[in-house]
Amino acid sequence: MGEYPKTTRITDLKIYPIKSCRGFSIKSSTLTRKGLQYDRCCMFIDAKKVFITIRDKPEMTLIQTAIEHDAEGRGILKVTFPAVIKTEGQDPKPDYDNATTVSVPLEADQDWLDKNAELIEAEIWKYDTDAYAFTSPDVADVVNNYFTAWDPDSQVKLVTKGPTPRQCRGNGDPQYLGRKEFVNFPDVLPVQVANEVSMRELNGRLTQSGAREITIERFRPNIIVDSKNLRAWEEDEWKTLRINPPKTYLDSLSTLTGLNNESVDVDVAARCARCHVPNVDPVTAVPDKKEPWGTLYAYRRVDDGVKYKPCFGMLCCPRNEGPVEVGMEVEIREVMQAAGGKGEHKYVKGF
């Protein structure tokens, strides 16, 4: 099982401002109770106001996102839609030389929302949540044109989270977590932590079977950790983590006084059960018929709560908020085997 507590390091931070679209790495962010700032703050919905993902529309992974800030420091989401090249007998290809980019504010005031968006009820996994659908033609028409280039019958809108909190379910439900937590548009819980050692172990199996290596982006994690003292898949055991700021003189004082000095404590609530989304190449949007799901299925069905899906990554709920950045120490403070006899993680369906 290994020696605990022990420490590792954050080697990458990733956010995905629009659910199922391309994300990007960042050097630093704020880890809020709802996850990394701006992560999954938007999503696309269909004509029935039901969320859509690359499970249904792999071409979503070709949509690129970026975050900029205005003079007041408020976030602006920039969304780039490539043109679509169609050649008979070949898969469609993205053309970024002829892409179209739209911008929407992520901290818009009510006056802007009243003029440019509509408050609606959107559906995620059979549960309704309120959302603002962007209705201004400079956004709505570009969104619709992109999706109809792939499927003429598509009727798609871009939405951002509305004012009503969306409560965590599954392992994040208060009866399991012990408190209420809320989330934007992830499937279930706010944060996914991934172990780079496990990614390397999986790639070793893929190459041994004749498949190509893949990047960890396929699994869409938020916080990636790596260090020489980690083992592959030991994250299955983790229960609580503490993300510590860089060591300074003030940290020494905080130790003496008992203060936390901006450390962020994180509950590791569940394994992340996997569908076939990681089979989609994020660069080409072409799904592989087998990998990596096939290899994972052969040896990573490790959770009694979800016996017929393999697992990669851990779903988490922060207890408090604070700054996080690449290079910060992550302290593995508690593991399931030593957590008061509570035993192993067991996945609880959240939808």
C-alpha positions in Angstrom: 0.0 0.0 0.0 2.9 2.3 0.5 3.9 4.8 3.2 1.5 7.6 4.0 1.3 10.5 4.5 3.6 11.4 1.6 3.9 14.2 -0.9 3.9 14.7 -4.7 3.8 17.7 -7.0 1.4 19.4 -9.4 2.9 19.0 -12.9 0.0 20.4 -14.9 -3.3 22.2 -14.5 -5.9 21.9 -17.2 -9.3 23.6 -17.7 -12.0 23.0 -20.2 -14.2 26.1 -20.3 -16.8 24.4 -22.5 -17.8 20.9 -21.6 -16.4 18.4 -24.1 -14.4 21.0 -26.1 -10.7 21.4 -26.2 -9.1 22.7 -23.0 -5.7 24.0 -22.3 -3.0 24.0 -19.7 -2.5 26.9 -17.3 0.4 27.7 -14.9 -1.9 28.9 -12.0 -5.5 29.3 -11.1 -7.9 29.6 -8.2 -9.3 26.3 -6.9 -12.8 27.1 -5.9 -15.4 24.8 -4.2 -16.9 24.4 -7.7 -13.5 23.5 -9.3 -10.8 25.3 -11.1 -11.9 28.8 -12.1 -13.7 28.8 -15.4 -13.6 25.0 -15.8 -16.8 23.7 -17.5 -18.5 27.0 -16.9 -20.2 26.6 -20.4 -21.7 23.8 -22.5 -23.6 23.2 -25.6 -27.3 22.0 -25.7 -29.5 20.6 -28.4 -32.9 21.6 -29.6 -34.5 19.8 -26.6 -32.1 21.8 -24.2 -30.2 18.6 -23.3 -26.5 18.8 -22.9 -24.3 17.4 -25.7 -20.8 16.0 -25.5 -18.2 14.2 -27.7 -20.1 11.0 -26.8 -22.6 12.1 -29.4 -20.6 14.7 -31.4 -16.9 14.0 -31.6 -16.4 17.1 -33.6 -16.8 19.1 -30.4 -13.2 18.4 -29.5 -12.1 20.5 -32.5 -13.5 23.6 -30.9 -10.7 25.5 -29.2 -11.1 27.7 -26.2 -9.1 30.4 -24.5 -9.7 32.8 -21.6 -8.7 36.5 -21.7 -9.5 39.3 -19.2 -10.9 42.7 -19.7 -9.6 45.9 -18.0 -11.5 45.0 -14.8 -10.0 41.5 -14.7 -13.3 39.8 -15.7 -13.0 36.6 -17.7 -13.8 36.6 -21.4 -14.3 33.2 -23.2 -12.9 33.1 -26.7 -14.2 30.2 -28.8 -12.7 29.2 -32.1 -14.7 27.1 -34.6 -12.7 25.7 -37.5 -14.1 25.6 -40.9 -15.0 22.0 -42.0 -13.3 20.5 -45.0 -15.3 17.6 -46.5 -13.8 15.3 -49.1 -15.7 12.3 -50.5 -14.5 9.1 -49.0 -12.6 10.7 -46.2 -13.3 11.9 -42.7 -14.1 15.6 -42.4 -11.1 17.7 -41.4 -10.8 21.0 -39.5 -9.5 24.1 -41.3 -8.2 26.5 -38.7 -6.9 28.9 -41.4 -10.5 29.8 -42.0 -11.8 29.6 -38.4 -14.3 31.9 -36.8 -13.8 33.1 -33.2 -16.5 34.5 -30.9 -16.2 36.1 -27.5 -18.6 36.0 -24.5 -18.1 37.5 -21.1 -18.0 35.0 -18.2 -18.9 37.5 -15.5 -21.5 39.5 -17.3 -23.7 41.9 -15.5 -27.5 41.4 -15.6 -28.0 44.2 -18.1 -25.7 42.4 -20.6 -27.4 39.1 -20.0 -30.9 40.6 -20.4 -29.9 41.9 -23.9 -27.8 39.0 -25.1 -29.0 35.8 -23.4 -32.1 33.9 -22.3 -32.5 32.2 -18.9 -33.6 28.6 -19.6 -33.7 25.2 -18.0 -31.1 22.8 -19.4 -30.8 19.1 -18.8 -27.7 17.2 -17.6 -28.1 13.5 -17.1 -31.9 13.8 -16.5 -31.5 16.6 -14.0 -32.5 20.2 -14.8 -30.3 23.2 -14.1 -30.7 26.8 -15.0 -28.5 28.3 -17.7 -28.1 31.4 -19.8 -28.3 30.6 -23.5 -26.4 33.1 -25.6 -28.9 34.5 -28.2 -27.0 37.4 -29.9 -26.6 36.5 -33.6 -22.9 37.1 -33.6 -22.6 34.1 -31.2 -25.7 32.0 -31.9 -25.3 32.0 -35.7 -21.6 30.9 -35.6 -22.5 28.1 -33.2 -25.3 26.9 -35.3 -23.3 27.1 -38.6 -20.5 25.0 -37.1 -22.7 22.1 -36.0 -24.9 22.1 -39.1 -21.7 21.8 -41.2 -21.4 18.3 -39.6 -25.1 17.5 -39.3 -27.7 19.7 -41.1 -30.3 18.8 -38.6 -28.4 20.1 -35.6 -29.9 22.9 -33.5 -27.2 23.8 -31.0 -26.8 26.6 -28.5 -24.0 27.7 -26.2 -25.0 28.2 -22.6 -23.3 29.3 -19.4 -24.4 28.4 -15.8 -27.4 30.3 -14.4 -27.7 31.7 -10.8 -29.2 28.6 -9.1 -26.5 26.3 -7.6 -26.3 22.8 -9.0 -25.8 20.4 -6.2 -23.3 17.5 -6.4 -24.8 14.1 -6.7 -23.4 10.6 -6.6 -20.4 10.3 -4.2 -20.8 14.1 -3.8 -24.2 13.8 -2.3 -24.4 15.0 1.4 -25.2 11.5 2.7 -21.8 10.4 1.4 -19.7 13.5 1.5 -21.1 14.9 4.7 -21.9 18.4 3.4 -23.5 20.1 0.4 -21.2 21.0 -2.5 -22.1 22.5 -5.8 -20.7 22.3 -9.4 -21.0 24.0 -12.8 -21.3 21.6 -15.8 -19.0 18.6 -15.1 -20.9 15.3 -15.1 -20.9 14.9 -11.4 -18.1 16.3 -9.2 -15.9 19.5 -9.5 -12.3 18.3 -9.9 -10.6 15.3 -11.4 -7.1 14.5 -10.2 -4.9 12.2 -12.3 -1.6 10.4 -11.6 1.0 10.7 -14.4 2.6 7.4 -13.3 -0.7 5.6 -14.1 -0.8 7.3 -17.5 2.7 6.0 -18.3 1.7 2.5 -17.1 -1.3 2.6 -19.4 0.8 3.8 -22.4 3.2 0.9 -21.7 0.4 -1.5 -22.1 -0.9 0.2 -25.2 2.4 0.1 -27.0 3.0 -3.5 -26.0 -0.3 -4.4 -27.8 0.7 -2.5 -30.9 -1.4 0.6 -30.2 -0.1 4.1 -30.1 0.6 6.1 -27.0 -2.0 8.7 -26.0 -1.9 11.9 -24.0 -3.6 12.4 -20.7 -5.8 15.0 -22.3 -8.0 12.1 -23.5 -9.2 11.8 -19.9 -9.8 15.5 -19.3 -8.2 15.8 -15.8 -7.8 19.1 -14.0 -4.9 18.5 -11.6 -2.1 16.2 -12.7 0.5 15.0 -10.2 3.8 13.2 -10.7 6.8 12.3 -8.6 9.3 9.5 -8.2 7.6 8.2 -5.0 4.2 7.6 -6.7 3.1 4.2 -7.9 0.8 3.5 -10.8 -2.9 3.4 -9.7 -2.2 4.2 -6.0 -4.7 7.0 -6.4 -7.4 4.4 -6.0 -6.5 4.5 -2.3 -6.4 8.3 -1.7 -9.0 9.9 0.6 -7.8 13.4 1.4 -5.2 15.7 -0.2 -3.8 19.0 0.9 -2.4 21.4 -1.7 0.3 23.4 0.0 1.6 26.8 -1.2 5.4 27.3 -1.7 7.4 27.1 1.5 8.2 30.6 2.9 9.0 32.2 6.2 5.3 32.8 6.7 4.6 29.1 6.3 6.9 28.5 9.3 5.0 31.0 11.3 1.7 29.4 10.3 3.0 26.1 11.6 3.7 27.6 14.9 0.3 29.4 15.1 -1.7 26.5 13.7 -3.0 28.6 10.7 -3.3 26.9 7.3 -1.9 29.8 5.2 -4.0 29.1 2.1 -3.5 25.4 1.9 -6.5 23.8 0.0 -7.9 20.6 1.4 -9.5 18.2 -1.1 -11.7 15.1 -0.5 -11.1 12.4 -3.0 -14.7 11.2 -3.3 -14.7 8.6 -6.1 -12.9 6.9 -9.0 -13.8 8.3 -12.4 -15.6 5.6 -14.3 -15.0 5.8 -18.0 -17.1 5.6 -21.1 -15.7 5.6 -24.7 -14.9 9.4 -24.7 -11.1 8.8 -24.3 -11.2 6.8 -27.6 -11.7 10.1 -29.5 -8.5 11.7 -30.8 -8.7 15.3 -29.5 -6.7 16.6 -32.5 -8.7 14.9 -35.3 -12.0 14.1 -33.6 -11.8 10.6 -35.1 -12.8 7.8 -32.6 -10.7 4.7 -32.3 -12.8 1.6 -32.4 -10.9 0.0 -29.5 -8.3 2.0 -27.6 -7.7 3.0 -24.9 -11.0 1.8 -23.6 -10.4 -1.8 -24.6 -7.1 -2.0 -22.7 -8.5 -0.3 -19.7 -11.5 -2.6 -19.6 -9.2 -5.6 -19.4 -7.6 -4.6 -16.1 -9.1 -1.4 -14.7 -12.6 -2.6 -13.7 -11.7 -2.1 -10.1 -14.7 -0.5 -8.5 -17.6 -2.6 -7.1 -20.0 0.3 -7.6 -19.5 0.3 -11.4 -18.4 -3.2 -12.4 -18.6 -2.8 -16.2 -16.7 0.3 -16.7 -12.9 0.8 -16.3 -11.6 3.7 -14.1 -9.0 6.4 -14.6 -8.5 9.4 -12.4 -10.2 10.4 -9.2 -13.2 12.7 -8.7 -12.8 15.2 -5.9 -14.5 18.0 -3.9 -12.5 20.8 -2.4 -13.3 21.8 1.2 -12.1 25.3 0.9 -10.7 27.7 -1.8 -7.3 29.1 -2.6 -4.6 29.6 -5.3 -3.0 26.6 -7.0 -0.1 26.5 -9.4 2.2 24.1 -11.2 4.9 23.0 -8.9 2.9 23.1 -5.7 3.2 20.3 -3.2 0.3 17.9 -2.9 0.3 16.1 0.4 -1.5 12.7 0.5 -2.8 12.9 4.0 -5.2 10.0 4.3 -6.0 6.9 2.3 -9.1 4.7 2.4 -7.4 1.7 4.1 -6.5 3.9 7.0 -9.6 6.0 7.0 -11.3 4.8 10.2 -12.2 1.4 8.7 -14.3 2.9 5.9 -12.8 0.5 3.4 -12.5 1.0 -0.4 -13.9 3.7 -2.6 -17.2 2.6 -4.1 -18.7 4.5 -7.0 -22.2 5.9 -6.5 -24.1 6.7 -9.7 -24.7 10.5 -9.9 -27.1 10.5 -12.8 
